Amino acid sequence: MLSDQLTQLRDQILPLVPTDEVTTVFLTFRMAEMEARSMEDRIHYLTGVPHSPLYGHLMSSTALGEIGGRS
């Protein structure tokens, strides 16, 4: 999920950031993670099914029905 990918990216980038900018970069990534998690929760709430990756894209049950030929 997107929030998990942001967490992994943060963990990889944080060691490369200069010491005086670590807090700013950490907080920026953390805010992006929280927003992504909120989006994931809203998709789950609205569709009733948690989103999952399909061909590298995050999809919900509604989009999956359209792809499968069902409307």
Secondary structure, 3 states (H helix, E strand, C coil): CHHHHHHHHHHHHHHHCCHHHHHHHHHHHHHHHHHHHHHHHHHHHHHCCCCEEECCEEECHHHHHHHCCCC
